[in-house]
């Protein structure tokens, strides 16, 4: 596959590859050669993904003498739960999975997070292969080893760091995504430009609309550059101990609060929340005198040019800023009663601020809930 790109995630003693390109799903068995020891391969997916790709996966595994053993779960964020985690564990135990086997996680971020967490705790750690089928999962959640489920107190509060053995990002599957879900994943692509690569944000402004319209080369480029950016950060700070990896959460503190207020429902997809969250982080940075208004407007304008919401006031929330700020108090990044915030000194200049007062954030959000902006 001359158009496949391989990105190494360099972790001491546990390196792995992320392969990006078209047609990887049809080559699943061959790509995993040497990893699949048994005749049967457990595959965890959801009902929507199974309806699209079950036949291709069966054929790809049969081609190398393997048989897929399927667990098909309901689609949606609600599947990241204790009940479904127990269901996955029971299935894997019944399949006789041991530490040297490879479990295949076929799906978006929900399936990847849930399956990865199950692999992390089953027999104190089993191997798994990520086969992400959404843009968001390909550029973000499938790489880096964060696994988790949601609980009533918040999102991703119960989980573990557990790296995959391999990630296969087939860019062909992006053509089956609904436009809304594709745009939501694109928010995570833009994030890498905003963190520390202004040139990549420039690339997004030039090529983002084409990527969303189906340009195959733009999709390969965006996924590859995003994965390479995340791989560098993960290699430098696998478990968020130095603060470097925290930069990957740009927009997420605001975004998770919006998701919590909307009940983690389809009313607001994760990527949509992150996009608005990054706009809010930029505007809050402007309010604190860190960033030029023109740059914050540029970020909002790009999302709007891609037919994405950029205004929290568009969500129709019936709450004040304090309610949103209260959701942030359950954020897993809380440290000794304080919540670090990712702010910006400009596009490509994100940093971790530890002097932000929640009350000030609440006042800022009050204003955002009421206002419209020049980029409208």
VEXMAR-755620 format. One line per 4 residues: number of its first residue (from 1); their letters; for each residue x, y, z of C-alpha. Coordinates in pm, whole numbers, plus 50000, padded with zeros to 5 digits. Each point is the difference from the previous one (the first is absolute). Example, Ala and Ser with C-alpha at 12.3 -4.5 7.8 and 13.67 -1.06 7.14 Angstrom:
BEGIN
1 = as = 51230,49550,50780 ~ 50137,50344,49934;
END
This chain:
BEGIN
1 = xxxx = 50000,50000,50000 ~ 50203,50293,49870 ~ 49756,50254,50144 ~ 50011,49857,50354;
5 = xxxx = 50188,50202,50258 ~ 50144,49857,50320 ~ 50047,50206,50315 ~ 50199,49858,50289;
9 = xxxx = 49882,50064,50355 ~ 50329,49981,50190 ~ 49949,49873,50354 ~ 50282,49843,50196;
13 = xxxx = 49971,49625,49956 ~ 49649,50024,49852 ~ 50017,50173,49661 ~ 49719,49945,49749;
17 = xxxx = 49899,50112,49655 ~ 49709,50203,49872 ~ 49938,49917,49635 ~ 49797,50250,49799;
21 = xxxx = 49863,49951,49650 ~ 49722,49861,49782 ~ 49904,49632,49996 ~ 50144,49897,50336;
25 = xxxx = 49673,49841,50112 ~ 50009,49751,49713 ~ 50358,49918,50106 ~ 49925,49967,50370;
29 = xxxx = 50120,49641,50026 ~ 50319,50064,49806 ~ 50075,50322,50191 ~ 49970,49811,50329;
33 = xxxx = 50220,49715,49881 ~ 50196,49852,50289 ~ 49770,50153,50262 ~ 49708,49757,49967;
37 = xxxx = 50105,49676,50166 ~ 49668,49815,50011 ~ 49756,49892,49733 ~ 49733,50232,50140;
41 = xxxx = 50026,50378,50042 ~ 49764,50190,50233 ~ 49862,50312,49830 ~ 49811,50261,50202;
45 = xxxx = 49785,50243,49802 ~ 49663,50174,49999 ~ 49687,49926,49802 ~ 50051,50284,49751;
49 = xxxx = 50362,49912,49920 ~ 49916,49629,49978 ~ 49734,50072,49739 ~ 50264,50171,49783;
53 = xxxx = 50315,49794,50048 ~ 49928,49658,50149 ~ 50029,49828,49663 ~ 50330,50169,49916;
57 = xxxx = 50154,49910,50334 ~ 49883,49641,49977 ~ 50154,49972,49653 ~ 50325,50169,50106;
61 = xxxx = 50047,49761,50293 ~ 49890,49693,49803 ~ 50267,50085,49743 ~ 50268,49927,50261;
65 = xxxx = 49823,49698,50149 ~ 49831,50180,50290 ~ 49639,50025,50112 ~ 49849,50313,50154;
69 = xxxx = 49800,49951,50319 ~ 49767,50298,50024 ~ 49859,50197,50288 ~ 49766,50265,49858;
73 = xxxx = 49899,50273,50245 ~ 49748,50284,49971 ~ 50134,50310,49826 ~ 50033,50323,50199;
77 = xxxx = 50177,50163,50294 ~ 49775,49818,50248 ~ 50188,49678,49918 ~ 50303,50128,50195;
81 = xxxx = 49847,49872,50324 ~ 50061,49755,50284 ~ 49734,49767,49863 ~ 50152,49977,49653;
85 = xxxx = 50351,49973,50144 ~ 49885,49693,50195 ~ 49841,49862,49684 ~ 50329,50038,49807;
89 = xxxx = 50201,49839,50280 ~ 49761,49704,50022 ~ 50018,49953,49622 ~ 50381,50008,49995;
93 = xxxx = 50026,49755,50289 ~ 49756,49765,49826 ~ 50222,50023,49690 ~ 50301,49893,50209;
97 = xxxx = 50200,50317,49928 ~ 50339,50013,50167 ~ 50271,50263,50031 ~ 50174,49910,49675;
101 = xxxx = 49688,50019,49786 ~ 49883,50305,49806 ~ 49649,50136,50037 ~ 49881,50210,49705;
105 = xxxx = 49816,50326,50077 ~ 49810,50089,49682 ~ 49817,50330,50024 ~ 50014,50356,50117;
109 = xxxx = 50119,50143,50327 ~ 49731,49832,50209 ~ 50098,49649,49889 ~ 50371,50081,50018;
113 = xxxx = 49977,50141,50352 ~ 49779,49720,50130 ~ 50195,49716,49840 ~ 50332,50153,50101;
117 = xxxx = 49889,50026,50362 ~ 49876,49641,49996 ~ 50337,49892,49859 ~ 50180,50200,50268;
121 = xxxx = 49827,49827,50290 ~ 49941,49650,49860 ~ 50261,49770,50158 ~ 50191,50318,50096;
125 = xxxx = 50059,50097,49640 ~ 49933,49846,49658 ~ 50102,50118,49656 ~ 49764,50175,49760;
129 = xxxx = 49998,50151,49653 ~ 49823,50327,49928 ~ 49816,50019,49668 ~ 49840,50345,50020;
133 = xxxx = 49711,50067,49763 ~ 49937,50370,50068 ~ 50218,50301,49929 ~ 49999,50095,50368;
137 = xxxx = 50120,49656,50105 ~ 50263,49984,49726 ~ 50164,50331,50094 ~ 49951,49991,50375;
141 = xxxx = 49846,49732,50219 ~ 50154,49693,49834 ~ 50356,50125,50059 ~ 50161,50051,50340;
145 = xxxx = 49852,49734,50225 ~ 49727,50190,50183 ~ 49710,49763,50070 ~ 49694,50063,50212;
149 = xxxx = 49628,49978,50066 ~ 49755,50269,50108 ~ 49825,50012,50338 ~ 49716,50220,50128;
153 = xxxx = 50249,50250,50145 ~ 50169,50063,49668 ~ 50165,49881,49682 ~ 50306,49771,49994;
157 = xxxx = 50038,50008,50379 ~ 50069,49626,50028 ~ 50276,49867,49778 ~ 50363,49909,49950;
161 = xxxx = 50300,50075,49781 ~ 50037,49695,49775 ~ 50176,50028,49665 ~ 49882,49804,49695;
165 = xxxx = 50227,49756,49822 ~ 49915,50153,49662 ~ 49770,50265,49851 ~ 49858,49962,49648;
169 = xxxx = 49838,50319,49871 ~ 49829,49921,49669 ~ 49919,50336,49842 ~ 49752,49837,49761;
173 = xxxx = 49754,49943,50283 ~ 49966,50376,50049 ~ 49785,50010,49686 ~ 49720,49819,50186;
177 = xxxx = 49985,50251,50286 ~ 49702,50234,50023 ~ 50114,50357,49921 ~ 49926,50116,50354;
181 = xxxx = 50219,49730,50155 ~ 50280,50070,49753 ~ 49994,50370,50091 ~ 50003,49913,50370;
185 = xxxx = 50316,49795,49949 ~ 50156,50281,49802 ~ 50001,50214,50315 ~ 50271,49774,50139;
189 = xxxx = 50206,50048,49684 ~ 49986,50379,50041 ~ 50104,49956,50363 ~ 50350,49889,49902;
193 = xxxx = 50054,50320,49807 ~ 49878,50213,50288 ~ 50222,49825,50255 ~ 50344,50056,49851;
197 = xxxx = 49993,49996,49620 ~ 49871,50321,49844 ~ 50105,49875,49656 ~ 49766,49704,50038;
201 = xxxx = 49715,50234,50093 ~ 50078,50190,49679 ~ 49979,49665,49817 ~ 49662,49934,50162;
205 = xxxx = 49868,50337,49885 ~ 50108,49918,49644 ~ 49906,49631,49982 ~ 49742,49938,50275;
209 = xxxx = 49694,50052,49778 ~ 50144,49765,49735 ~ 50072,49737,50266 ~ 49639,50020,50116;
213 = xxxx = 49877,49980,49640 ~ 50184,49672,49942 ~ 50350,50084,49878 ~ 50188,49670,50060;
217 = xxxx = 50349,50153,50000 ~ 49896,50271,50247 ~ 49859,49735,50232 ~ 50321,49794,49995;
221 = xxxx = 50206,50315,50063 ~ 49778,50122,50285 ~ 49987,49664,50178 ~ 50375,49941,49958;
225 = xxxx = 50103,50345,50124 ~ 49758,49983,50291 ~ 50121,49655,50106 ~ 50364,50107,49971;
229 = xxxx = 49929,50302,50219 ~ 49828,49789,50263 ~ 50271,49733,49986 ~ 50265,50261,50083;
233 = xxxx = 49804,50121,50300 ~ 49921,49651,50129 ~ 50364,49894,49970 ~ 50102,50303,50206;
237 = xxxx = 49733,49964,50269 ~ 49810,49670,49985 ~ 49811,50038,50329 ~ 49960,50379,50025;
241 = xxxx = 50266,50033,50269 ~ 50193,50296,49856 ~ 49712,50205,49864 ~ 50098,49956,49635;
245 = xxxx = 49724,49751,49920 ~ 49745,50226,50165 ~ 50033,50225,49694 ~ 49799,49740,49808;
249 = xxxx = 49699,50098,50212 ~ 49969,50344,49839 ~ 49631,50086,49993 ~ 49905,49693,50200;
253 = xxxx = 49940,50162,50339 ~ 49743,50235,49850 ~ 49880,49727,49765 ~ 49944,49737,50268;
257 = xxxx = 49795,50251,50200 ~ 49779,50054,49695 ~ 49968,49625,49950 ~ 49903,49951,50363;
261 = xxxx = 49735,50273,49978 ~ 49852,49835,49690 ~ 50001,49658,50167 ~ 50274,49846,49783;
265 = xxxx = 49733,49962,49733 ~ 49984,50025,49622 ~ 49892,50362,50047 ~ 50371,50084,50018;
269 = xxxx = 50269,49768,49867 ~ 50339,49992,50173 ~ 50181,50164,49710 ~ 49734,50270,49975;
273 = xxxx = 50048,50075,50369 ~ 50379,50012,49957 ~ 49970,50243,49708 ~ 49791,50239,50207;
277 = xxxx = 50232,49936,50294 ~ 50303,50108,49798 ~ 49824,50318,49894 ~ 49915,50066,50365;
281 = xxxx = 50362,49934,50105 ~ 50117,50251,49739 ~ 49748,50264,50104 ~ 50077,49952,50366;
285 = xxxx = 50369,50042,49911 ~ 49908,50328,49829 ~ 49812,50112,50311 ~ 50310,49932,50208;
289 = xxxx = 50215,50207,49764 ~ 50194,49700,49868 ~ 49882,49982,49641 ~ 49892,50236,49724;
293 = xxxx = 49626,50019,49929 ~ 50073,49961,49629 ~ 50149,49653,50055 ~ 49707,49884,50213;
297 = xxxx = 49762,50122,49730 ~ 50204,49809,49741 ~ 49949,49674,50189 ~ 49625,50052,50027;
301 = xxxx = 49979,50104,49636 ~ 50175,49681,49886 ~ 49756,49775,50182 ~ 49709,50195,49858;
305 = xxxx = 50148,49974,49650 ~ 49992,49623,50054 ~ 49629,50016,50095 ~ 50071,49943,50369;
309 = xxxx = 49861,50178,50303 ~ 50246,50231,50174 ~ 49769,50183,50242 ~ 49884,49863,50333;
313 = xxxx = 49701,50234,49968 ~ 49880,49788,49705 ~ 49945,49695,50221 ~ 49688,50135,50169;
317 = xxxx = 50119,49909,50348 ~ 49772,50103,50283 ~ 50273,50054,50257 ~ 50244,50262,50113;
321 = xxxx = 50376,50004,49994 ~ 50023,49877,50358 ~ 49817,49677,49910 ~ 50249,49930,49723;
325 = xxxx = 50291,50086,50229 ~ 49863,49761,50264 ~ 50027,49714,49750 ~ 50371,50077,49972;
329 = xxxx = 50051,49922,50369 ~ 49959,49630,49915 ~ 50270,50019,49735 ~ 50260,49724,50044;
333 = xxxx = 50275,50260,49957 ~ 49911,50159,50334 ~ 50315,50022,50213 ~ 49987,50089,50371;
337 = xxxx = 49678,50192,49948 ~ 50121,50200,49699 ~ 49927,49942,49633 ~ 50275,50078,49748;
341 = xxxx = 49869,50171,49686 ~ 50143,49985,49651 ~ 50022,50351,49861 ~ 50168,50156,49697;
345 = xxxx = 50247,50279,49932 ~ 49914,49962,49634 ~ 49924,49735,49741 ~ 50254,49722,50056;
349 = xxxx = 50094,50133,50344 ~ 49796,49805,50254 ~ 50117,49979,50359 ~ 49880,49871,50337;
353 = xxxx = 49881,50271,50239 ~ 49970,49919,50370 ~ 49872,50335,50125 ~ 49646,49993,49862;
357 = xxxx = 49714,50056,50245 ~ 49682,49804,49934 ~ 49790,50303,50095 ~ 50168,50203,49729;
361 = xxxx = 49930,49725,49748 ~ 49634,49996,50108 ~ 49972,50376,49940 ~ 50162,49962,49659;
365 = xxxx = 49759,49721,49906 ~ 49704,50214,50108 ~ 50103,50250,49740 ~ 50052,49736,49730;
369 = xxxx = 49658,49845,50064 ~ 49838,50338,49933 ~ 50211,50140,49717 ~ 50068,49972,49629;
373 = xxxx = 50337,50072,49846 ~ 50150,50182,49704 ~ 50082,49674,49824 ~ 49626,49921,49973;
END
